[in-house]
Amino acid sequence: MGSFGNVIILRLPKGESVVRPRSYCYSCKELIRWYDNIPILSWFILRGKCRSCQASYSFRYPLVEFLTALLFCLVYMRFSEGKIINLRVFEYIFFVWALVVVSMIDFDHMILPDVFTLSGIVVGLVFSIFSPDRSFWEAFGGVLFGGGIFWLISYMYYIWRGEDGIGGGDIKLSAWIGAVLGWKAIPFVVLSSSILGSVVGLILVFKTKAGWKLKIPYGPYLALGAVLYLFCEEFGMSFLNIFFPSLGPE
């Protein structure tokens, strides 16, 4: 799945098929042999280079594969409850994998593809109907709250500055996160992503010539906030109880 994610990250923004042709070197166009396409291992065996033309491959290829595998293991360990087949594990595995993919695309192109965000909203709502651990209305509230709060921020920023501050993709991503994690996750995700994005943004502002006009993708920090909540839900609910005592757990 991590290897397939790399294909999507590279091809989807270009409008290319993610199925055909099979993996090939973008420098010499040579098809990559199956034994040179083993996730993680092949990159290190070939020292990050094409066997045919010696063109360098980005370290992000094994990074995405490793990160995907790590998140899959963490999801299974936390949510499987000893069951081989678990609906919640299946949903969260797709969720974290898709967050990795859209985050990398956002880093590269400053876009969050609708094929992930909009379909993620639908999948999140459908799964909430059949999942014994979630409520449809909580998921639906998450869509409205998650998407609504960023739409409101974007609208207010546009009135204030006369330009877009938050992209539509971020609004849809937040709604997708709300559909999967529920509306109670949104305050934690918003605050944590804002802090992380601000810290990284300030570092880049002082390190680049763009200064305060620098634009950074916000989607990856929303995704990271969602993953933090997913694995630290108790902390996230404690956060909700501190700032919204009437809504959080007793």
Secondary structure, 3 states (H helix, E strand, C coil): CHHHHHHHHHHHHHCCCCCCCCCECCCCCCECCHHHCCCCHHHHHCCCECCCCCCECCCHHHHHHHHHHHHHHHHHHHHCCCCCCCHHHHHHHHHHHHHHHHHHHHHHHCCCCHHHHHHHHHHHHHHHHHCCCCCHHHHHHHHHHHHHHHHHHHHHHHHHHCCCCCCHHHHHHHHHHHHHHCHHHHHHHHHHHHHHHHHHHHHHHHHCCCHHHCCCCCHHHHHHHHHHHHHCHHHHHHHHHHHCCCCCCC
